[in-house]
């Protein structure tokens, strides 16, 4: 019975946030990090691409931009970033089917703050698979697998035992 409830909850999350079934879903960032679009982003501290001979920083770029929910966090490519309110520490509670729907924001270097993002709030946490997940304000960060660049479809959506909320530059969830 529990498996049916979990499966139904997953379906509701996907139905509520997913694309029209007749449209092809955009490719999602990989939970394993191999297709993570910004893992090897090379930027200057201001977020602009580095020029030859200038020092570079390797890591996922996190920026802020306007949305229907106010100014929120995106990765350097424009993918919206979420937190999972079920998590009460920097340790991730989203694995398996949860991480397929909500891939973690991973990095191979120190995350880079761009624009209105506070470097002091950026951090990392190790996942059980050995990847390094980006945190902000102590919250592990995630994408929604079926959103395109500069889209925010899943703010205040319930799934996997908690709410998924976009993140503001202060480190808090955006108002619902």
GUMARMI-255689 format. One record per atom (N, C-alpha, C): x, y, z. Coordinates in steps of 0.001 Angstrom, whole numbers, plus 500000, padded with zeros to 6 digits. Example, Ala and Ser with C-alpha at 12.3 -4.5 7.8 and 13.67 -1.06 7.14 Angstrom:
2
513190494310507800512300495500507800513200496700507800512850497750507080513670498940507140512900500030507870
// end
This chain:
176
500831498808500000500000500000500000500870501248500000501944501221500818502844502376500903503472502676499549503854501630498801504458501819497479503482502504496538502196502163496644501188502800495794501072504276496137501078504602497414500990505996497848502192506785497344503397506212497486504608506895497023504569507063495517504191506011494787504111506090493337503096507151492916501930507178493586500916508181493286501431509579493560502139509775494672502695511089494988503695511511493922504518510585493471505487510902492412504760511314491146503692510590490822502921510924489630502291512298489731501811512658490921501229513983491105502267515081490940503453514850491471504518515838491306504830516010489837504999514892489139505345514966487727504214515569486915502970515217487236501845515770486505501708517261486770501941517684488001501791519088488355502893519966487800504068519414487619505199520206487166505646519848485772505240518692485272505743518205483994505188518964482812505767518680481666505313519274480411504082518549479924503384519155478970502285518526478280502786517192477741501992516134477878502452514813477467502753514736475985502211515638475190502486515619473756503784516334473414504333517079474359505586517797474108506749516974474630507874517082473961509069516375474420509676517135475581510022516415476641510632517046477811512052517467477494512496518633478023513873519041477821514806518085478547516027517990478091516963517108478775517245517659480160517288516771481118517445517166482517518890517024482948519302517832483930520617517635484516520666516252485143521784515604485081521932514255485603522190514265487101521546513352487806521782513239489243523217512797489512523803512059488588525177511597488769526183512678488422525734513723487773526612514840487484527260514800486122527123513703485369527822513626484096527268514607483081525971514922483155525400515871482216525115517211482880525603517396484077525404518638484820525926519797483981525075520740483587525493521764482645526525522747483170526622522919484460527528523959484934528631523454485849528866522164485862529879521618486763531255522194486455531566522366485191532898522847484844532859524273484304531876525028484705531804526418484289533065527140484729533678527824483825534870528599484155534494530068484030534543530741485171534164532141485203535138532935486049535095534238485862535791535118486784534866535297487962535316535869489074534415536046490213533163536850489876533199537702488854532011538479488492531016537667487695531405536440487279530498535592486539530663535682485036531582536496484556531807536594483126532807535533482701532702535068481454533666534058481017535084534582481150536000533684481524537384534093481710538063534288480365539039535151480333539806535376479116541153534685479270541828534420478137543114533746478235544066534510479154544755533764480004545726534369480909545139534873482213543801534920482323543197535382483573542952534191484479542955534406485804542698533291486709541270532795486528541065531489486626539737530927486494539357530208487771538067530078487959537527529359489095536685528236488515536902527009488959536136525881488459535108525492489503533874525464489117532790525098490019531482525558489436530404525097490001529086525463489524528809526926489839528436527672488835528071529071489024526624529186489458526369529951490497525013530190491003524748531684490902523662532041490200523322533451489998521899533716490468521551534983490531520176535347490851519572536043489641518261535893489504517533536533488414516075536663488818515369537525488111513950537747488388513106536587487896512016536346488613511033535327488239509663535801488705508652535010488451507308535316488945507240535279490469508271534719491111508298534591492567509315535534493193509713536542492449510728537487492909512095537064492418513134537622493016514496537262492643514846535937493296515276534988492467515586533640492950516911533168492360517348531985492804518600531418492334518410530562491087519396530657490195519507529838488994520957529403488892521236528337488130522635528047487847523087528979486722524345528919486375524907529836485381524265529683484007523613528531483749522968528320482456521507528761482446520963529164483603519577529605483671518608528565484183519103527474484751518224526446485308517817526862486724516504526897487000515996527279488325516462526295489390516665526806490594517176526011491710516156525995492851515999524809493435515017524574494491515668524032495759514943524172496869515280523482498107514113522571498452514380521589499301513395520606499741513155520866501219511959521347501580511736521781502969511772520642503983511746519406503520511843518246504405513234518162505040514224518676504361515607518592504838515862519668505892516366519248507029516615520169508146518094520421508377518941519881507492520387520093507587520954520094506173522249520204506050522890520200504736522946518801504125522588517768504877522589516409504352521367516187503475521579515636502288520482515383501362519635514206501814518331514334501623517392513249501889516740512791500586517246513272499442516634512999498142517554512099497320517161510815497227517904509810496472516910508969495680517407508121494797516546507209494047515587507960493147514298507597493214513303508227492345513155509716492647513396510102493883513369511522494234514438512276493436515670511759493411516764512421492702516602512343491185515808511418490699515514511397489266514595512550488897513602512818489729512685513933489481513314515273489861514143515263490894514764516470491431516287516262491509516981516326490371518436516096490389519155517110491274520140516658492035520895517587492876521767518506492018521997519709492510522956520622491883524318520164492382525151519644491484526459519123491868527567520010491318528737519840491863529894520628491451531153519785491575532169520137490809533463519474490951534479520410491589534122521641491792534983522622492447534148523461493385534750524485493920534033525378494831532948526126494046531703526111494525530639526851493838530981528341493780530531528995492714530877530391492461529617531255492526529623532277493388528518533229493485528624534248492364527509534504491693527453535468490606526346536474490919526600537747490668525573538762490868525179538911492323523878538817492611523360539033493957523465537841494875524134536798494459524299535610495293525445535842496276525262535411497513526272535610498555527207534405498630528486534640498333529474533556498395529495532919499784529267533724500819529308533202502195528197532189502476527127532191501681526035531243501885526206529975501056527120529993500082527367528812499256528240527818500003527927526557499869528723525495500476528519524217499701528989523127500255528822521828499622528565520768500681528028519650500231527821518477501069528084517246500210528611516209500815528870514963500079527599514131500028527324513573498854526202512657498675526691511224498855525779510300499078526164508908499301526836508289498087526619508849496879527269508314495678528653508916495453529101509782496375530423510379496278530466511724495574529363512139494941529348513454494296529237514545495356529559515753494955529490516909495847528307517769495434527373517948496349526166518732496094526346520143496623525872521126495869525932522520496275524845522790497313525202523563498336524229524023499332524208525548499315523111526103499800523005527553499925522222527834501196522811528596502085522167528871503362521919527599504151522754526577503931522607525305504633521637524335503999521014524704502871520054523841502189520705523171500981520608521843500849521036521200499602520165521735498449520765521913497287520060522500496147519747521460495079518619521689494369518111520765493359517562521525492153517452520788491044516731521243489856515446520441489774514512520872488942513398520012488580513728519447487205513640518144487047514117517456485844513380517828484565512185518358484657511400518615483450511146520096483215512092520902483614512020522345483342513109522712482357512787523658481497513792524208480604514505525370481277515441525931480569516183527101481069515210528263481287515440529002482371514652530184482723513168529892482937512845528666483312511473528291483656511395528013485152510249528343485745509988528005487144508568527453487182508457526123487153507149525468487103506731524845488429507669524651489345507375523773490474507564524406491844507432525704491962507514526334493276506282525962494086506498525574495351505418525227496273504668523974495821505434522981495376504867521709494945505237520650495979504255519832496361504503518776497331504897517493496630505906516834497170506328515549496642507436514959497482507473513642497574508501512914498307508553513324499784507406513685500329507310513960501754507603515384502178507658516309501228507911517704501581507562518634500430507803519912500651507550520929499627508842521281498899508729521546497619509837522007496783509620523491496541510608524279496891510478525738496863511711526356496210511494527406495399512641528110494834513324528909495937514605529222495727515445529817496747515752531269496418515667532139497422515997533553497245517480533788497559518045534930497149519440535215497468519743535290498975518721535452499799518929535471501253519127534054501809518826533035500990518950531651501430517641531041501883516585531834501864515259531346502273514452530937501049513381530204501302512436529863500235511671531130499847511340531235498565510520532356498100509128532210498693508422533327498877507048533249499394506159532408498475505178531739499091504276530880498310503047531624497873
// end
